[in-house]
Amino acid sequence: MILLWYVLIPTVAAPLAWLAGRRSPAAARWVALAGTAAPLALVAAQWIAATDRLSAAFTAAGPGAAGLAAGSWVVDLRAPWIDSLGISFFVAADGLTLIMLLLTFGLGLLSVLCSWRGITTRVGAFHFMLLWTVAGLAGVFLALDLFLFYFFFEMMLIPMYFLIAVWGHERRVYSAVKFFIFTQVSGLLMLVAIVALVLIHGRATGVYTFDFTQLLGTPLPAGTAFVLMLGFFAAFAVKLPAWPLHTWLPDAHTDAPTAGSVLLAGVLIKIGAYGMLRFMAPLFPDAVAAFRTWALALGAIGIIYGAVLAYAQSDMKRLVAYTSVSHMGFVLIGVFAWNELALQGVVLQLVCHALSTGALFILVGGLQDRIHTRDMARMGGLWRVAPRMGGTAMFFAMAALGLPGLGNFVAEFLILVGVWQVSRWAAVLGAVGLVFATVYALWMMQRAFQGEETHRLSFPDLTRIEVGMFASMIVALVLLGFWPQPLIVTARQTVDGLQRMTAGTALVAPGADASTSTDGASGGPAVTDGAADTGSAPATGDGGAP
């Protein structure tokens, strides 16, 4: 029943915060704080308690649905829902789920804290929408019935729309509508693909079900599988967002309140990567393999395009938004590389990007509240005015560019090593993107915090609450930079399971030699299973970094 609490606690806290806000804005804030802190404590305790099982969960499990049924879930819950349509309430948690839940509730808690003084109007309603968003995000990461997954996938769009449209900035209505249209249309494409998959499975087996574990291995003609895969890819690529489906993100980030940007960058866009890992690749492995070259190209373009566009921005918040497009390009190429190193790097990148970019959005939001602008042309020399803020900005800028010793570096290194085994040109372009990241990160620091202070600005430095928030995120990134093993071991349970589910398909080619991998110019990349081919790159063995 603990899985229900992850969704029920923020769901129940949401209307309580709204009601409390009618009496006192402070009461609404405290209810929202409890509504995110309580599930965060629960999932942290469950993660600690399940450590041993996570590290050995797949030792006896076989591939495919049989392996899933053999005990790969830390905990699961099944209950009948709409039996006539094959829909059940099926939720479960494994290593990846626990990581994403930690991110959801942790950043939800930070979103409440960073809005403590910044949100002064309709405080109760604001925290209602924020908690509703958190509940929807938790449901997405728990759901294993595809109808239930789609339900949560779409449910969280409504409160996020209102967070942007009501409490956002200059062009908030335009940005909220654009965000809603992009995600809603792509989500409908996924729904069509889900229904088609269920019907095909039902005609082949006589069992109509939305249960993901039963839909695995559904026999599909190659063309049909490719079309259905594109339906899933459209929804997840928009969420990620992948170039050229990214255009909603800079607008949404720029005009969203700080809490909305933190949840968008830290959790919501991670649903795209999560959906590709959890559902798209296991359901359509051969179709994903056929699409690999195109996806690697989109990811590589996104890495460089996002970095170049970030450098071109004068609005600091928009600059940070474009860095997300670049960093999610690494995630896309890592997913389609589909070997152990790349997938471990993807999971680590999801966490480290959430921390570093979420911190930058909190920082920019705090700066905007103080000086009432995000235009870097009206800044300069701010380090002298607010040295704690300047030092904090420098740390997270270094994290964004992948400084060795921080978690972002480990994540991107693992991804590039894994991608190198599949496509060398994609790995090279990704490495070039790291150089561009250095340019935009240092450029931001130079324009905003270095140089002379010519605008005679005077404002208070970081508050105690802000120092506490940033300190926790700094500690997490440093720990992941020097000791990523706990997170990698947790993720390995899922990574092993994903590779077993796709074993023997074109997505994982056993025995392929990484030394002969090409860029696919003659018809497609030569695929290497990083876990099997230990001659070209070291496997992680016990789940640690190579």
N, C-alpha and C positions, 0 to 999 in steps of 0.2 A: 504493500500500500504506500510505501514511501514515494513511489513514482507519481502517484496521484497528488501527494502533498506539494511536489515541485510545481505543479500547475495550479492547484487549489489555493495555496497560500497567497501568491500575488493576485489571483482572481478575486478572492474574498477581500483582500486588503484594498483593492482598487475602489469599490464603492464606499468602504469605510473611510478611506482618505477623502473622498468627495464629500461625504457627510460631515466629517470632522472639519473640513475646510470652511464650511458654512459658519462654524463657531469660531474657529481660530486657524489662521494660516500655519502657525507653528504645529498645531495638532496634526494637520494633514501631512506635514513633512515628517513628523515622527512616526506616523502610521506607515508611510511609504518606506521609511528607513527600516522599520521592522519587517515589512512585507518583502524586502529584498535580503536583509541580513539573515532572517530565519532559514530560508531555503539554501542560502550560501553555506551556512553552518552545517546543514543536513548533508549537502552534497560533498562538502569537504570531509566530514566524518565518514561518509560512505566510501569515498575514494581511499582514505587511509585504511579503513577496515578491509577493503577489497584488494589491497596491493598484492598479496601473495597469489590470489586467484587470478589477477590480471596478468601476472608474469608467466603463468602456466596454463592459461585457459584453453589453449589450442593444442596441448600436447596429445590429447586423445580424440579431438574432434576431427572429423573428416571434411572433405570439401562439400560445397553447395549447401542445400537446405538441410541435408542430414547432419552436416557439421554444425550448423546453427542449432539444430534441435538437441545436439549432444552436450550443450551446456556452455556456449560461448558468451551468453549474457550473464552479467553480474546479477541482474534481477530482471524479471519480466512479469507482465500482468496481461492476461487475456480475459475478456468478458464479451458476451454476445451484445450486439448493438442492433443492426438491421440485417437479420439473418436472411431475409428474402432476397437481398441484393448481395449477399456475401461480404457484408461490411461488419467488422468487429472492432472493439476497442482494444487494440493491441499496442502496448507500449513496452519498451525494454531499454536497458542501459548496458553499454559495454564501455571499454576504455575511452573511445572517442566521444561517446555521449557524455561521460562524466567530465571530460575536458571542456566540452562546449557548454555544459551546464555551469561549470565554474566560471567560465567567461561571462555567461549571460547574467548570473546573479551578482558576480563581482563588479562588472561594469554597470549593472543596474543600480547597485549601491552607490557607486561613484557618481552616477547620473543624478541621484537624489542629492548627494552632498554638494556637487558643483552648481546645483540650482537653488541652494539654500537661501541665498540672498538675491540671486539674479531674477528669479520668478516672483513677481509681486502682485500680479493680476490673475484672478481665477485660479488660485493656488490649488484648491481642492480638485478642480477639474483637470488641471495639468498633471497632478500625481495619479489621478484615475487613469488617464491616457498612458502615462509612463508605465504603470504597473500592468495595465492591460497588454501593452506591447511586450513586456517581460514574460508574462504568462504565455502569450502566443509563441514567443521564441522558444521557451522551454518545451512547449508542446511539439514544435517542429522537430527538435532534437530527440524527442522520446518516441515519436510515432513510427510504427512499422506496418501499419495498415495504410495503404496508399491513399485511400479516401480520407482517413484521419489526418495524414500528413498534408494533403491538399487543403483540408479544412483549416488547420493551424497556419499553413503557408499563406493563405489569403486573409485569415482573421486579423493578423497583426498589421496588415496594410491600413486598416481603418484608423486605429489610434495613432499610428505614425503619421498618417495624412493630417490629422487634426493637430498633432504636435507641431508640424511645420506650418500649417495654414493659420493657426490661431496665435501661437507664441513665437513665430519665426520673425525674420527681418524683412528687408525692403520688398523683395518680390516673392513673398512667402506663398501667396495663393497660386501664382504661376508655377513655382517650383513644386508645390504639393500636388497639383493636378498632373504635372509632367511625371512626377514620381509614380503616382497612382496608375496612370495610363500605361506606362512602360511595364510595370510589374503585373498589372491586371491582365493585359493582353497576352504577355508571355506565359503567365500562369494558366490562362485558358488553353493555350496550345498544349501545355503539359497535361491538363485534364483530359483533353481529347486523346492524347497518347495513352494515358492511364486506362481510360474506358476501352480503347481499342485493344490494349494488351489483355485486359480482363476478358473481353469477349473472345479473343483468339484462344486464350488459355481454356476458357469454358468449353468451346467447341472441340478442342483437342482432348480434354480430359473428362468433360462432363461436370466439372466443378467450377462454379463461378465464384471467384473470391478476389478480394483486394489485399489479401495477406501477402506481403513482400516475400516471405520465405517460401511460400508455395508457388509464387510466380517465377521464381528463379528457374532457369533452364527451360522455360516455355519454348517449344520448337517454333521458329519463325523463319520464313524466307529471308534471304539476305536483304532484298530491297525493302521489305516491310520493316525489318529490324532497324534499318538505317533511317527510315522516315520516323519511326517511333522514337528512336534515339534523338533525332533532331528536335522533336517536341520537348523532350526533357532538357536538352541542351539549351534551347531558347530560353526557358524559364530560369535555369541556373546561370547561364551566361549573363543575362540581364541583371540578376541579383549580384553577381560576383563583383563588379561588372567587367565584362571582357570587351575590348575594342572590337567593333565600333558601336556596341550596344551600351556604352558607358555614359552617354550624354546627360542622362538624368542626374547622375551622381554629383558633379560639381555644383549644379544649381541647388540640389537638395541640401548639400552640406553648407553651402554659402548662406542659405536663408533659414536653415533650421536653428532652433535654440541649441545651446551648448549640449544639453542632455540628449537631444535628438541626434546631433552629430556623433556623440560618443557611442550611442547604441547602433547608429547606422554603420559607422566605421568598424566598431569593435565586434558586433555580433551579426547584424542583419545581412551585411554583404557576405559574411562567412557561410550563410545558408547555401549560396551558390556552390562553393567548394564542397560543403558537406553533402549536398544532394548528388553531386557528381561521384563522390566517393562511395556513398552509401547505396544509392539506387541506380544511377545511370550506367556506370561501368559494370556492376554485377549483372544487371538485367540484359544489357546489350554489349557484351565484351567484344564480339567480332565487329560490330558496327562502330564501336569506339575506336578499335584498332584501324579500321578503314578511314576514319576521320582524323587520325592522329596527326598527319602532316599539316592539315589545315588548322587544327587546334594549336599546334606548336607555333605556326606562323602567326595566328591571332595573338597568342600569348607574348611572343617576342616583339611584335609590333606594339602591343600594349605597354610593355616594359619601357621601351624607348620613347614612345609617344607621350605617355604619362609624365615621364621625367622631363622631356623637352617643354611640354605645356606647363608644368609646374614652374620651371625657370622663367617662363614668360609672364607670370602673374604678378600683379602689384597688390592684390588683395591677399593677405596672409592666409585667410581661411580657405580661399579658393586654391591657393598653392598647396596646402596640406591635402585638400580633396584630390587633386591630381596625383599626388604621391600614392594615394590608395590605388588608383588605376594602374600605376607602375608596379606596385608591390603585388597586386593581385594577378598581374601577368606572370610573375614567378609561380604563383599557386597553380595557374592554368597549365603551364608547361610541366610542372611537377606531377599534376594529376595524370596527364596523358603520357608521361614517361612510364608510369605504372611499374616501378620497381621499388624494392625495399627502401633504398636510400632516399629516393625522390619523395615517396609517400611519407616517410618519417619527417623529412624536411617540410613538407606541406603542412602537416599538423603543427609542427613547431612554428612555422611562419604564421599560421592563423593566430596563435597565441601572442607571439611577439609583436606582430603588426597591430593587434588589438590594443596592446599595452602602450606601445610607442605612439601610434597615431591617435589613440584615445587621449593620451596625455597632452599631445600637441593641440588637440581641439579644446581641451579644458583650458590650456594656457592661453590660446587665442581668445576664447570666450571671456576669460578673466581680464585680459588686456583690453578687449573691447568695452567691457563694463567700466573700466577705469578711464580710458581716454576717448571712448565713443567713436572709434574708427578702426578699420582693419587695413587701411591703406598704408603700405610700407613707405611710400613717399612722404608721409607725414610723421614718420618715426625717425629713429636714428639716435644712437647713444643711450638707449634705454637701460643698458647694463649699469650705467652710473646712477640712474634714478632708482632702479629696483634690482640690486645685484643678485638677490635670491632668484628672482624671476629669470634674469639673464643666464645664470648658471644652470638652472633647470632646463631652459630652452636649449642651451648648448648640449646638455646630455641627451635629450630626446632627438635633437637634430643628428647627433652622432649615431644614435640607435637607428634612425631612419636611413642613414647612408650605409649601414652595415659595418660599423666599427668592430674589429676583432675584440673579443672579450665580452661582447653583449650577445644576447640570444638571437637577434636578427641576423648576425653574421653566421652563426651556426646553421640557422634555418636555410639561408640562401646558399651557403656552401653545400649542404646536403642535397638541395634541389639541383644545383648545377652539376654536381658529381653524378647524380642519378640521370639527369637529362643527357649528359655527355655519352652515356652508354647507349642511348637511343638515337640522338640527333646532335651531332657536333656543332652544326651551324646554329641551332637554337641555344645551345649552351654558350657559345661565343657571343651571340647577341645579348643574352642575359647578362654576361659578364660586362659587356659594354654598358648596359643599363646601370650597373653599379657605379661606373665612372660618372655617368650623368647624375646619379643620385648625390654624389659628392658635390657636384656643382650647385644644384639647387639648394641643398641643405646649407652649405657655406654662404651662398648668396643671400638666403633668408636671414641668417645670423648677421651678416655684414650690414644689410640694409636696415634691419630693425634694431639691433642691439649694439652694434659696434659704431665706430666713427664718432663724430661730434653731435652733441645734443643741441640742435639749433632751433627746436620748436618750443623751448621753455616749458616742457611738460613736467608736471609734478603729481605723483600719485602714490598711494601706499603700496608696499611690497606684498609678497604672498602672505596670506593669513595662516593661522595655525591649522585650520582645516585643510587648506590647499597644500601646505607643507606635508601634512600627514598623507594626503592622497598621492602626491608625487613621490614621496619617500617609499611608499609601498610598491609603486610601479617600478621605481629605480631598482629596489632590492630584487624584485622578481626578474627583471631583465638581466641584471648582473648574475644572479644565480643560474638562470638559463644559459648564460654565456659560458660559465665555467663548469656547471654541473647540470647538463640537460637530461641526464639519464632517467630521473624519475618520470619526466614527461614522456620521454621516448619509450620507456618500458611500458607505460600506460597505453601509449598509442600503438605499440607493437602488437598488442592483442588484436586490435582491429586490422592493422596492416597485414598480419599473417592470415587472418580470416578472409580479407579481400582477395589476397593472392590465391588462396586455396579455392575460393569461389570461382575464380577466373582461370584456374589451372587448365592447361590443355587447349585453350582458345588462342586466337590470333593476337589477343592483347598481351598474353604472356607466352613468349616462345622459348620453351625449355632448351637449354644447350646452345643458344645463340651466342656468338662471340662478339663482345663489345668492341674488340679491336677492329672488327670489320664493319661496324655500324656506319651507315652513310646518311646523308641528308634526304634520302628518298628521291633523288633526282631521276632514278630509273624506274620509279613506280611505287615507292614507299620506303620508309625507314626499316632497317633491320632491327628487330626488337630484341632486347636483352633483358632477361630476368636477373636484376641485380642481386637477388638472394641466392640464385643458383650459380651464377658465374663469378666465382671468387677470384678468378685469375686476372680480371681487369680492374676491379675495384673492390675494396674490402667490404664484406658484409658486416653488419653491425653485431652479429653474434648474440650478445646478451642484451641487445637493445641500446647499447651506448653509441656515442658518436664514433666514427671510424678513426 
